[in-house]
């Protein structure tokens, strides 16, 4: 009986060690899976951010070309940091970038942000109440989605678009979305 009492903590240690070691090979905790991957993009149903840029809808996302959808806000520091990458992305041939201006605190703040940082978006909608962001599963801005030409979400990037993420994640996801849409 005494032997069993000595073996229980040792066995408990090995069980705990197994689970801790096994968790090393899982996805990183900051990469939350998206329920939208390989599913149709949710409805947008929002008006344009302002009169300078047209809005977009779910039908625009299913119009035959790969689209990058970025949720951004003027008050978002990582959004400011990712702006140069989006300007470079928008300048690449065959890439369409749409924006969702998320819960601005002041009217006109989104336009002021784009006037200052540059506007990579060909279409922008204003999600003032955050309802569309909830439908898309946005945890916080910035978040970026790749939608294939059939309107199916193929990739989600949580956080700011860094030069490394652009090269190693977003551009390959765009290429894969083009292949899947054929």
PABAKOL-229935 format. One line per field, with one value per atom (N, C-alpha, C): residue number from 0; x, y, z; residue in one letter. Coordinates in Angstrom, 1 decimal. Example, Ala and Ser with C-alpha at 12.3 -4.5 7.8 and 13.67 -1.06 7.14 Angstrom:
// PABAKOL-229935
num = (0, 0, 0, 1, 1, 1)
X = (13.2, 12.3, 13.2, 12.8, 13.7, 12.9)
Y = (-5.7, -4.5, -3.3, -2.2, -1.1, 0.0)
Z = (7.8, 7.8, 7.8, 7.1, 7.1, 7.9)
residu = (a, a, a, s, s, s)
// end
This chain:
// PABAKOL-229935
num = (0, 0, 0, 1, 1, 1, 2, 2, 2, 3, 3, 3, 4, 4, 4, 5, 5, 5, 6, 6, 6, 7, 7, 7, 8, 8, 8, 9, 9, 9, 10, 10, 10, 11, 11, 11, 12, 12, 12, 13, 13, 13, 14, 14, 14, 15, 15, 15, 16, 16, 16, 17, 17, 17, 18, 18, 18, 19, 19, 19, 20, 20, 20, 21, 21, 21, 22, 22, 22, 23, 23, 23, 24, 24, 24, 25, 25, 25, 26, 26, 26, 27, 27, 27, 28, 28, 28, 29, 29, 29, 30, 30, 30, 31, 31, 31, 32, 32, 32, 33, 33, 33, 34, 34, 34, 35, 35, 35, 36, 36, 36, 37, 37, 37, 38, 38, 38, 39, 39, 39, 40, 40, 40, 41, 41, 41, 42, 42, 42, 43, 43, 43, 44, 44, 44, 45, 45, 45, 46, 46, 46, 47, 47, 47, 48, 48, 48, 49, 49, 49, 50, 50, 50, 51, 51, 51, 52, 52, 52, 53, 53, 53, 54, 54, 54, 55, 55, 55, 56, 56, 56, 57, 57, 57, 58, 58, 58, 59, 59, 59, 60, 60, 60, 61, 61, 61, 62, 62, 62, 63, 63, 63, 64, 64, 64, 65, 65, 65, 66, 66, 66, 67, 67, 67, 68, 68, 68, 69, 69, 69, 70, 70, 70, 71, 71, 71, 72, 72, 72, 73, 73, 73, 74, 74, 74, 75, 75, 75, 76, 76, 76, 77, 77, 77, 78, 78, 78, 79, 79, 79, 80, 80, 80, 81, 81, 81, 82, 82, 82, 83, 83, 83, 84, 84, 84, 85, 85, 85, 86, 86, 86, 87, 87, 87, 88, 88, 88, 89, 89, 89, 90, 90, 90, 91, 91, 91, 92, 92, 92, 93, 93, 93, 94, 94, 94, 95, 95, 95, 96, 96, 96, 97, 97, 97, 98, 98, 98, 99, 99, 99, 100, 100, 100, 101, 101, 101, 102, 102, 102, 103, 103, 103, 104, 104, 104, 105, 105, 105, 106, 106, 106, 107, 107, 107, 108, 108, 108, 109, 109, 109, 110, 110, 110, 111, 111, 111, 112, 112, 112, 113, 113, 113, 114, 114, 114, 115, 115, 115, 116, 116, 116, 117, 117, 117, 118, 118, 118, 119, 119, 119, 120, 120, 120, 121, 121, 121, 122, 122, 122, 123, 123, 123, 124, 124, 124, 125, 125, 125, 126, 126, 126, 127, 127, 127, 128, 128, 128, 129, 129, 129, 130, 130, 130, 131, 131, 131, 132, 132, 132, 133, 133, 133, 134, 134, 134, 135, 135, 135, 136, 136, 136, 137, 137, 137, 138, 138, 138, 139, 139, 139, 140, 140, 140, 141, 141, 141, 142, 142, 142, 143, 143, 143, 144, 144, 144, 145, 145, 145, 146, 146, 146, 147, 147, 147, 148, 148, 148, 149, 149, 149, 150, 150, 150, 151, 151, 151, 152, 152, 152, 153, 153, 153, 154, 154, 154, 155, 155, 155, 156, 156, 156, 157, 157, 157, 158, 158, 158, 159, 159, 159, 160, 160, 160, 161, 161, 161, 162, 162, 162, 163, 163, 163, 164, 164, 164, 165, 165, 165, 166, 166, 166, 167, 167, 167, 168, 168, 168, 169, 169, 169, 170, 170, 170, 171, 171, 171, 172, 172, 172, 173, 173, 173, 174, 174, 174, 175, 175, 175, 176, 176, 176, 177, 177, 177, 178, 178, 178, 179, 179, 179, 180, 180, 180, 181, 181, 181)
X = (0.8, 0.0, 0.9, 2.0, 2.9, 3.5, 3.8, 4.4, 3.5, 2.2, 1.2, 1.2, 1.3, 1.3, 2.5, 3.6, 4.8, 4.7, 4.1, 4.0, 2.9, 1.9, 0.9, 1.5, 2.3, 2.9, 3.7, 4.5, 5.3, 4.5, 3.4, 2.5, 1.8, 1.4, 0.8, 1.7, 3.0, 4.0, 4.1, 4.2, 4.3, 3.1, 1.9, 0.7, 0.7, 1.1, 1.2, 2.2, 3.4, 4.5, 4.1, 3.3, 2.8, 1.9, 1.0, 0.1, 0.8, 1.7, 2.5, 3.4, 4.0, 4.8, 4.0, 2.8, 1.9, 1.4, 1.2, 0.7, 1.8, 3.0, 4.0, 3.8, 3.2, 3.0, 1.7, 0.9, -0.4, -0.2, -1.3, -1.2, -0.9, -0.2, 0.1, -1.2, -1.2, -2.5, -2.9, -2.0, -2.5, -3.1, -3.0, -3.6, -5.0, -6.0, -7.3, -7.9, -8.4, -9.0, -10.3, -10.6, -11.8, -12.8, -14.0, -15.1, -15.5, -15.0, -15.4, -14.6, -13.4, -12.5, -13.3, -13.2, -13.9, -15.4, -15.9, -17.4, -17.6, -18.9, -19.2, -19.0, -18.5, -18.3, -19.7, -19.8, -21.0, -21.5, -22.8, -23.4, -22.7, -22.6, -22.1, -23.2, -24.0, -25.2, -24.9, -23.8, -23.4, -23.3, -23.5, -23.3, -21.8, -21.5, -20.1, -19.6, -18.3, -17.7, -18.0, -17.9, -18.2, -18.5, -18.7, -19.1, -17.9, -16.7, -15.5, -15.2, -15.7, -15.4, -16.7, -16.9, -18.2, -18.1, -19.3, -19.4, -19.2, -19.2, -19.2, -20.2, -20.6, -21.5, -20.9, -21.7, -21.2, -21.2, -22.1, -22.1, -20.8, -20.2, -18.9, -17.8, -17.9, -16.9, -17.0, -18.1, -18.3, -18.3, -17.6, -17.7, -16.6, -15.9, -14.9, -13.4, -13.1, -11.7, -11.5, -10.2, -9.8, -9.8, -10.4, -10.4, -9.8, -9.1, -8.6, -9.5, -10.0, -10.9, -10.2, -10.0, -9.3, -10.2, -10.3, -11.0, -10.0, -10.3, -9.3, -10.1, -9.3, -9.9, -8.8, -9.2, -8.2, -7.6, -8.2, -7.7, -6.8, -6.7, -5.9, -4.4, -3.5, -2.1, -1.6, -1.8, -1.3, -1.8, -3.0, -3.5, -2.6, -2.1, -1.2, 0.1, 0.5, 1.8, 1.7, 0.5, 0.3, 0.0, -0.3, -0.7, 0.3, 1.6, 2.5, 2.4, 2.2, 2.1, 0.8, -0.3, -1.5, -1.4, -0.6, -0.4, 0.4, 1.4, 2.2, 1.3, 0.4, -0.4, -1.4, -2.0, -3.0, -2.3, -1.0, -0.3, 0.0, -0.1, 0.2, -0.9, -0.5, -1.6, -2.5, -3.8, -4.7, -5.1, -4.8, -5.2, -6.2, -7.4, -8.4, -8.5, -8.4, -8.5, -9.7, -10.5, -11.7, -11.4, -12.0, -11.9, -13.2, -13.1, -14.3, -13.8, -14.3, -13.9, -14.7, -14.0, -14.7, -14.8, -16.0, -16.4, -15.6, -15.6, -14.9, -15.6, -14.7, -15.2, -15.8, -15.2, -15.6, -16.0, -17.0, -17.4, -16.2, -15.9, -14.8, -13.4, -13.3, -12.0, -11.4, -12.2, -11.7, -11.1, -11.8, -11.3, -10.0, -10.0, -8.7, -7.6, -7.8, -6.8, -6.3, -7.2, -6.8, -6.1, -6.5, -5.9, -4.4, -4.2, -2.9, -2.0, -2.5, -1.7, -1.7, -2.7, -2.8, -4.0, -4.7, -5.9, -5.7, -5.5, -5.3, -6.6, -7.7, -9.0, -9.7, -10.2, -11.0, -12.5, -12.9, -14.2, -14.1, -15.0, -14.9, -16.4, -16.7, -17.9, -17.6, -18.6, -18.5, -19.3, -18.6, -19.3, -19.3, -20.2, -20.2, -20.6, -21.5, -21.9, -21.2, -20.3, -19.6, -20.3, -21.5, -22.3, -21.7, -21.2, -20.6, -19.3, -18.6, -17.4, -17.7, -18.8, -19.2, -19.5, -20.3, -20.6, -19.4, -18.3, -17.1, -16.2, -16.5, -15.7, -14.5, -14.5, -13.4, -13.3, -12.0, -11.7, -11.3, -10.7, -10.2, -9.4, -9.4, -8.7, -7.2, -6.4, -6.8, -6.9, -7.8, -7.9, -8.1, -7.5, -7.5, -8.0, -8.9, -9.4, -9.1, -8.9, -8.8, -10.0, -10.7, -12.0, -11.7, -12.0, -11.8, -12.9, -12.8, -13.7, -15.1, -15.3, -16.7, -17.3, -16.6, -17.1, -16.9, -15.9, -15.6, -14.3, -14.4, -13.3, -12.2, -11.0, -9.9, -8.8, -8.7, -7.6, -8.0, -7.5, -7.7, -6.3, -6.0, -4.8, -5.2, -4.9, -5.2, -4.0, -4.3, -3.2, -2.7, -1.7, -1.2, -0.5, -0.5, 0.1, 1.6, 2.5, 3.9, 4.5, 5.7, 6.3, 6.5, 6.8, 7.0, 5.7, 4.6, 3.3, 2.8, 3.1, 2.6, 3.3, 4.6, 5.3, 5.1, 5.0, 5.0, 3.6, 2.6, 1.3, 0.2, 0.1, -1.0, -0.8, 0.3, 0.5, 0.3, 0.9, 0.6, -0.9, -1.6, -3.0, -3.8, -3.4, -4.0, -3.8, -2.6, -2.3, -3.1, -3.2, -4.0, -5.5, -6.0, -7.4, -7.7, -6.7, -6.9, -7.0, -6.2, -6.2, -7.6, -8.0, -9.3, -10.5, -10.4, -11.5, -11.7, -10.7, -10.8, -11.7)
Y = (-1.2, 0.0, 1.3, 1.2, 2.4, 2.6, 1.6, 1.7, 2.5, 2.2, 2.8, 4.3, 4.7, 6.1, 6.8, 6.1, 6.7, 6.8, 5.9, 5.8, 6.8, 7.2, 8.1, 9.5, 10.1, 11.4, 11.3, 10.2, 9.9, 9.7, 8.9, 8.7, 10.0, 10.8, 12.1, 13.1, 13.0, 13.9, 13.5, 12.2, 11.7, 12.0, 12.0, 12.3, 13.8, 14.6, 16.1, 16.4, 15.8, 16.0, 15.7, 14.6, 14.2, 15.2, 15.8, 16.8, 18.1, 18.5, 19.7, 19.5, 18.4, 18.1, 18.1, 17.4, 17.3, 18.6, 19.6, 20.9, 21.7, 21.3, 22.1, 21.9, 20.9, 20.6, 21.1, 21.7, 22.3, 23.7, 24.3, 25.6, 26.6, 27.7, 28.7, 29.3, 29.6, 30.1, 31.5, 32.2, 33.5, 33.4, 32.2, 31.9, 31.2, 32.0, 31.5, 31.0, 29.8, 29.4, 30.1, 30.3, 31.0, 30.0, 30.1, 29.3, 29.6, 30.7, 31.1, 30.4, 29.8, 29.3, 28.2, 28.3, 27.5, 27.5, 28.7, 28.9, 30.3, 30.5, 31.7, 32.9, 34.0, 35.2, 35.7, 36.2, 36.7, 37.9, 38.2, 39.4, 40.7, 41.7, 43.0, 43.9, 44.3, 45.1, 46.5, 47.1, 48.4, 49.4, 50.7, 51.8, 52.1, 53.0, 53.4, 54.2, 54.3, 55.0, 56.5, 57.0, 58.4, 58.5, 59.7, 59.8, 59.7, 59.5, 59.5, 58.0, 57.0, 55.7, 54.8, 54.0, 53.2, 52.1, 51.6, 50.4, 49.1, 48.0, 46.7, 45.8, 44.7, 43.8, 42.4, 41.4, 40.0, 39.6, 40.2, 39.9, 40.4, 41.5, 42.0, 41.0, 40.3, 39.3, 38.1, 37.8, 36.6, 36.9, 38.0, 38.5, 37.9, 36.9, 36.2, 36.5, 37.4, 37.8, 37.7, 37.3, 37.2, 38.6, 38.7, 40.0, 39.9, 40.9, 41.0, 42.0, 41.5, 42.4, 42.7, 44.0, 44.4, 45.2, 44.8, 45.5, 46.4, 47.7, 48.7, 49.8, 50.6, 51.8, 52.8, 54.1, 55.2, 55.1, 54.6, 54.6, 53.4, 52.5, 51.3, 51.5, 51.3, 51.5, 50.5, 49.2, 48.3, 48.6, 49.2, 49.6, 50.7, 51.6, 52.6, 51.9, 50.9, 50.2, 49.4, 48.8, 48.0, 48.7, 50.0, 50.8, 50.7, 50.8, 50.7, 49.3, 48.3, 47.0, 46.9, 47.5, 47.5, 48.4, 49.5, 50.3, 49.5, 48.8, 47.9, 46.8, 46.2, 45.2, 45.7, 46.9, 47.5, 47.8, 48.1, 48.5, 47.2, 46.1, 44.8, 44.6, 44.2, 43.9, 42.7, 42.9, 41.8, 41.6, 42.5, 42.3, 43.4, 43.0, 44.0, 44.0, 45.2, 45.3, 46.2, 45.6, 46.3, 46.5, 47.6, 47.9, 48.0, 47.7, 47.8, 48.7, 49.9, 50.9, 50.6, 50.1, 49.5, 50.5, 50.7, 51.4, 52.7, 53.6, 54.9, 55.7, 56.4, 57.1, 58.5, 59.1, 60.4, 60.3, 61.0, 61.0, 61.6, 61.0, 61.5, 61.0, 60.3, 59.8, 58.8, 58.0, 57.0, 57.7, 58.7, 59.4, 60.1, 60.8, 61.5, 60.5, 59.3, 58.3, 57.9, 57.7, 57.3, 58.4, 59.6, 60.8, 60.9, 60.6, 60.7, 59.5, 58.3, 57.1, 56.5, 57.0, 56.5, 55.5, 55.5, 54.7, 53.5, 52.3, 51.2, 50.5, 51.0, 50.3, 50.9, 50.0, 50.4, 50.6, 49.9, 50.1, 50.0, 50.8, 50.8, 51.0, 50.1, 50.3, 50.7, 51.3, 51.7, 50.8, 50.1, 49.2, 50.0, 50.9, 51.8, 51.1, 50.1, 49.4, 48.1, 47.7, 46.4, 45.2, 45.3, 44.1, 43.2, 43.8, 43.0, 42.3, 43.0, 42.4, 41.2, 41.2, 40.0, 38.9, 39.2, 38.1, 37.5, 38.3, 37.8, 37.2, 37.3, 36.6, 37.4, 38.8, 39.6, 39.7, 39.5, 39.6, 41.0, 41.6, 43.0, 43.4, 44.7, 45.2, 45.3, 45.1, 44.8, 43.3, 42.9, 41.5, 41.6, 40.6, 40.6, 39.2, 39.2, 38.0, 37.9, 36.7, 36.5, 35.8, 36.3, 35.7, 35.4, 34.1, 33.7, 34.3, 34.1, 34.7, 34.2, 33.1, 32.6, 33.1, 33.9, 34.5, 33.6, 32.7, 31.8, 32.3, 32.4, 32.9, 31.8, 32.1, 31.1, 31.3, 32.5, 32.8, 33.9, 33.9, 34.9, 35.2, 36.5, 37.0, 37.9, 37.5, 38.2, 39.1, 40.4, 41.3, 42.1, 42.9, 43.8, 43.0, 43.5, 42.9, 43.5, 42.6, 43.0, 42.6, 43.2, 42.7, 41.2, 40.6, 39.1, 38.4, 38.9, 38.2, 38.4, 39.6, 39.8, 38.8, 38.7, 37.8, 36.3, 35.9, 34.5, 33.9, 34.8, 34.3, 34.9, 36.2, 36.7, 36.5, 36.7, 36.5, 35.0, 34.1, 32.7, 32.3, 32.9, 32.7, 33.2, 34.3, 34.9, 34.0, 33.5, 32.5, 31.2, 30.7, 29.5, 29.8, 30.9, 31.3, 31.4, 31.9, 31.9, 30.5, 29.6, 28.3, 27.6, 27.8, 27.1, 27.7, 28.9, 29.6, 29.1, 28.4, 28.0, 26.9)
Z = (0.0, 0.0, 0.0, 0.8, 0.8, -0.5, -1.2, -2.6, -3.5, -3.4, -4.3, -4.0, -2.7, -2.4, -2.9, -3.1, -3.6, -5.2, -5.8, -7.2, -7.8, -7.0, -7.5, -7.9, -7.1, -7.6, -8.8, -8.9, -10.1, -11.3, -11.2, -12.3, -12.7, -11.7, -12.0, -12.7, -12.3, -13.0, -14.5, -14.8, -16.1, -17.0, -16.4, -17.1, -17.4, -16.5, -16.7, -17.7, -17.6, -18.6, -20.0, -20.1, -21.4, -22.1, -21.3, -21.8, -22.1, -21.3, -21.6, -22.8, -22.9, -24.1, -25.4, -25.3, -26.4, -26.9, -26.0, -26.4, -27.1, -27.1, -27.8, -29.3, -29.8, -31.2, -31.7, -30.9, -31.4, -31.9, -32.4, -33.0, -31.8, -32.2, -31.2, -30.6, -29.3, -28.7, -29.3, -29.9, -30.5, -31.9, -32.4, -33.7, -33.6, -33.4, -33.2, -34.5, -34.5, -35.8, -36.1, -37.4, -37.8, -38.3, -37.8, -38.3, -39.7, -40.2, -41.6, -42.7, -42.3, -43.4, -44.2, -45.5, -46.4, -46.4, -45.9, -45.9, -46.6, -47.1, -47.7, -46.8, -47.3, -46.5, -46.0, -44.8, -44.3, -45.1, -45.0, -45.6, -45.0, -45.8, -45.4, -45.0, -46.0, -45.7, -45.0, -45.3, -44.7, -45.8, -45.4, -46.4, -46.5, -47.5, -47.6, -46.4, -46.2, -45.2, -45.3, -46.6, -46.9, -48.4, -48.9, -50.3, -51.2, -50.7, -51.6, -52.1, -51.3, -51.7, -51.7, -52.7, -52.7, -51.7, -51.4, -50.5, -51.3, -50.6, -51.2, -50.5, -51.2, -50.6, -50.8, -50.3, -50.4, -51.9, -52.7, -54.1, -54.8, -54.3, -54.8, -54.5, -53.4, -52.9, -53.8, -54.4, -55.2, -56.7, -57.1, -58.5, -59.4, -58.9, -59.8, -59.6, -58.7, -58.4, -56.9, -56.5, -55.1, -54.5, -53.3, -52.6, -51.2, -50.8, -49.5, -48.7, -47.6, -46.8, -45.5, -45.2, -43.9, -43.0, -41.8, -40.7, -40.1, -40.1, -39.6, -38.8, -38.1, -37.4, -37.2, -37.2, -37.0, -35.6, -34.6, -33.3, -33.0, -34.0, -33.9, -34.3, -33.3, -33.5, -34.5, -34.4, -35.4, -36.8, -36.9, -38.3, -38.9, -38.1, -38.6, -39.1, -38.3, -38.6, -39.9, -40.2, -41.3, -42.6, -42.5, -43.7, -44.8, -44.6, -45.8, -46.5, -45.8, -46.4, -47.2, -46.8, -47.6, -48.8, -48.7, -49.9, -50.9, -50.5, -51.4, -52.0, -51.2, -51.6, -52.7, -52.4, -53.4, -54.7, -54.7, -55.9, -56.8, -56.2, -57.0, -58.0, -59.2, -60.2, -59.8, -60.1, -59.9, -58.4, -57.5, -56.1, -55.8, -55.3, -54.9, -53.4, -52.8, -51.3, -50.9, -50.1, -49.5, -48.0, -47.5, -46.1, -45.4, -44.1, -43.2, -42.0, -42.0, -41.0, -39.7, -38.7, -37.5, -36.4, -35.9, -34.7, -34.5, -35.4, -35.2, -34.0, -33.3, -32.1, -32.6, -33.7, -34.2, -35.6, -36.1, -37.5, -38.3, -39.4, -40.3, -39.9, -38.8, -38.3, -39.3, -39.8, -40.8, -42.0, -42.6, -43.7, -43.4, -42.2, -41.8, -41.7, -41.2, -41.1, -42.5, -43.4, -44.8, -45.5, -45.3, -45.9, -45.4, -44.1, -43.5, -43.9, -43.9, -44.0, -45.5, -46.3, -47.6, -47.7, -48.8, -49.0, -49.9, -49.4, -50.3, -50.8, -50.2, -50.4, -51.7, -52.5, -53.6, -53.2, -52.1, -51.6, -50.1, -49.4, -47.9, -47.4, -46.3, -45.6, -44.2, -43.5, -42.2, -41.2, -40.4, -39.4, -38.0, -37.9, -36.8, -35.5, -35.6, -34.4, -34.2, -35.1, -34.9, -35.2, -35.8, -36.1, -37.1, -38.2, -39.3, -38.8, -38.0, -37.4, -36.6, -35.9, -35.1, -36.0, -37.1, -38.1, -38.7, -38.9, -39.5, -38.5, -37.2, -36.2, -35.8, -36.0, -35.7, -34.2, -33.7, -32.3, -31.9, -32.8, -32.6, -33.9, -34.1, -35.3, -35.1, -36.1, -37.5, -37.6, -38.6, -39.0, -40.5, -41.2, -42.6, -43.1, -44.1, -44.7, -46.2, -46.7, -48.2, -48.6, -49.6, -50.1, -51.5, -51.9, -53.3, -54.2, -55.5, -56.5, -56.4, -55.6, -55.4, -54.1, -53.4, -52.1, -50.9, -51.0, -49.9, -49.2, -47.9, -47.1, -47.0, -47.4, -47.5, -46.5, -45.9, -45.0, -44.0, -42.8, -41.9, -41.2, -41.2, -40.5, -39.3, -38.1, -36.9, -36.6, -36.4, -36.0, -37.3, -37.0, -38.1, -39.2, -40.4, -41.5, -41.6, -41.2, -41.2, -42.6, -42.9, -44.2, -44.3, -43.2, -43.1, -43.4, -42.7, -42.8, -44.3, -44.9, -46.2, -47.2, -47.0, -47.9, -47.6, -46.3, -46.0, -45.7, -45.5, -45.2, -46.2, -46.4, -47.1, -48.6, -49.2, -50.7, -51.0, -50.2, -50.5, -50.4, -49.4, -49.3, -50.5, -51.0, -52.2, -53.4, -53.5, -54.6, -54.5, -53.3, -53.1, -53.3, -52.9, -53.2, -54.7, -55.4, -56.9, -57.5, -57.0, -57.4, -57.1, -55.9, -55.5, -56.2, -56.6, -57.3, -58.7, -59.3, -60.7, -60.9)
residu = (x, x, x, x, x, x, x, x, x, x, x, x, x, x, x, x, x, x, x, x, x, x, x, x, x, x, x, x, x, x, x, x, x, x, x, x, x, x, x, x, x, x, x, x, x, x, x, x, x, x, x, x, x, x, x, x, x, x, x, x, x, x, x, x, x, x, x, x, x, x, x, x, x, x, x, x, x, x, x, x, x, x, x, x, x, x, x, x, x, x, x, x, x, x, x, x, x, x, x, x, x, x, x, x, x, x, x, x, x, x, x, x, x, x, x, x, x, x, x, x, x, x, x, x, x, x, x, x, x, x, x, x, x, x, x, x, x, x, x, x, x, x, x, x, x, x, x, x, x, x, x, x, x, x, x, x, x, x, x, x, x, x, x, x, x, x, x, x, x, x, x, x, x, x, x, x, x, x, x, x, x, x, x, x, x, x, x, x, x, x, x, x, x, x, x, x, x, x, x, x, x, x, x, x, x, x, x, x, x, x, x, x, x, x, x, x, x, x, x, x, x, x, x, x, x, x, x, x, x, x, x, x, x, x, x, x, x, x, x, x, x, x, x, x, x, x, x, x, x, x, x, x, x, x, x, x, x, x, x, x, x, x, x, x, x, x, x, x, x, x, x, x, x, x, x, x, x, x, x, x, x, x, x, x, x, x, x, x, x, x, x, x, x, x, x, x, x, x, x, x, x, x, x, x, x, x, x, x, x, x, x, x, x, x, x, x, x, x, x, x, x, x, x, x, x, x, x, x, x, x, x, x, x, x, x, x, x, x, x, x, x, x, x, x, x, x, x, x, x, x, x, x, x, x, x, x, x, x, x, x, x, x, x, x, x, x, x, x, x, x, x, x, x, x, x, x, x, x, x, x, x, x, x, x, x, x, x, x, x, x, x, x, x, x, x, x, x, x, x, x, x, x, x, x, x, x, x, x, x, x, x, x, x, x, x, x, x, x, x, x, x, x, x, x, x, x, x, x, x, x, x, x, x, x, x, x, x, x, x, x, x, x, x, x, x, x, x, x, x, x, x, x, x, x, x, x, x, x, x, x, x, x, x, x, x, x, x, x, x, x, x, x, x, x, x, x, x, x, x, x, x, x, x, x, x, x, x, x, x, x, x, x, x, x, x, x, x, x, x, x, x, x, x, x, x, x, x, x, x, x, x, x, x, x, x, x, x, x, x, x, x, x, x, x, x, x, x, x, x, x, x, x, x, x, x, x, x, x, x, x, x, x, x, x, x, x)
// end
